[in-house]
């Protein structure tokens, strides 16, 4: 994926998101929760654009307390990545 110099992080991916969720709720629950959220939003896996990842993260945040933590973390990472990407392109 695209990397922004001096940021030190790759563009967030679906794999990153599911792993972060799995760290909190376990791999099977994370996979199921992510898959149901993608389906509920009418998206297809793998979710690849930052905008779609943000939508899924926001949906995951609505499910429960632990998923809210993972969803918010992903959302912040995506917003940060997009903001830095805009400054690099400008």
C-alpha positions, 0 to 999 in steps of 0.5 A, a space after each residue: 500500500 501507499 506510504 507517506 514519508 515521515 509518517 511511518 505508517 502504511 495505509 490502513 487495510 482491512 487486514 489491519 482492522 480485523 487484526 486489531 479487532 481480533 486482539 480485543 474480541 478474538 479472531 473468530 468474533 472479529 472475522 464474523 463482526 467485520 464480515 457482517 458489518 461489510 455486508 450490512 453496508 452493502 460493500 464487498 470484501 476486501 474493503 480497500 479504500 479509506 472511505 469504505 474502511 471508515 464506514 465499516 469502522 463506524 458500523 463496528 463502533 455501534 456493536 459494543 464496547 470492545 468493538 467501539 475501541 477497535 473501530 474508533 482506533 481504525 477511524 482515527 488512523 484513517 483520518 490521520 492517514 488521509 489528512 497527511 496524504 492531502 498535505 503531501 499532495 498539496 
